Amino acid sequence: MNITAEERKIYNKVKHLQIAEDDITPVNFGLAAFRAGQLDMAKLLMKLRNGELSEYQLRTEVATLDNHTEMVN
């Protein structure tokens, strides 16, 4: 199995499941936030696997996970 190809498939699926900002309603807000979080995590994990993050950048990203009021975007 080609792990990188599988990661790309998952990333593309998550990317296409995003709800456009103009389409967010009180009814789908929770789902939109969840899917946005999935995309952020996919981006982070792909950058980590590809060696695109410095140690400082990685520590910063992990620190934002501890602070629930921070937005990663």
C-alpha positions as CSV (number, residue, x, y, z in Angstrom):
1,M,0.0,0.0,0.0
2,N,1.3,3.5,-0.9
3,I,0.7,5.5,2.3
4,T,1.3,8.8,0.7
5,A,-1.3,8.1,-2.0
6,E,-3.8,7.0,0.7
7,E,-3.1,10.1,2.7
8,R,-3.8,12.2,-0.4
9,K,-7.1,10.4,-1.0
10,I,-8.2,11.0,2.6
11,Y,-7.2,14.7,2.4
12,N,-9.1,15.2,-0.9
13,K,-12.2,13.5,0.6
14,V,-12.1,15.8,3.7
15,K,-11.4,18.8,1.5
16,H,-14.5,18.2,-0.6
17,L,-16.7,17.6,2.4
18,Q,-16.1,21.2,3.6
19,I,-19.1,23.4,4.0
20,A,-18.7,26.8,2.3
21,E,-18.7,29.7,4.7
22,D,-21.7,31.2,2.9
23,D,-23.6,27.9,3.4
24,I,-23.2,27.7,7.2
25,T,-26.4,27.9,9.1
26,P,-27.3,27.4,12.8
27,V,-28.4,23.9,11.9
28,N,-25.1,22.8,10.2
29,F,-22.7,24.9,12.2
30,G,-21.4,22.0,14.4
31,L,-20.8,19.8,11.3
32,A,-19.0,22.7,9.5
33,A,-16.7,23.2,12.5
34,F,-16.0,19.5,12.8
35,R,-15.1,19.2,9.1
36,A,-12.9,22.3,9.2
37,G,-11.1,20.7,12.1
38,Q,-10.6,17.5,10.1
39,L,-9.1,19.6,7.3
40,D,-6.7,21.4,9.6
41,M,-5.6,18.1,11.2
42,A,-5.1,16.5,7.7
43,K,-3.0,19.5,6.6
44,L,-0.9,19.3,9.8
45,L,-0.3,15.6,9.6
46,M,0.7,15.8,5.9
47,K,3.1,18.6,6.6
48,L,4.6,16.6,9.5
49,R,5.0,13.5,7.4
50,N,6.5,15.4,4.5
51,G,9.0,17.1,6.8
52,E,7.7,20.6,6.0
53,L,7.4,21.7,9.7
54,S,10.2,22.9,11.8
55,E,10.4,21.8,15.4
56,Y,9.2,25.2,16.5
57,Q,6.3,25.1,14.1
58,L,5.3,21.7,15.3
59,R,5.5,22.8,19.0
60,T,3.3,25.9,18.1
61,E,0.7,23.7,16.4
62,V,0.6,21.3,19.3
63,A,0.3,24.2,21.8
64,T,-2.8,25.5,19.9
65,L,-4.4,22.1,20.5
66,D,-4.2,22.7,24.2
67,N,-5.8,26.1,23.9
68,H,-9.4,25.5,22.7
69,T,-10.0,29.2,22.1
70,E,-7.3,29.5,19.5
71,M,-8.0,29.0,15.8
72,V,-5.4,27.1,13.9
73,N,-6.3,28.6,10.5
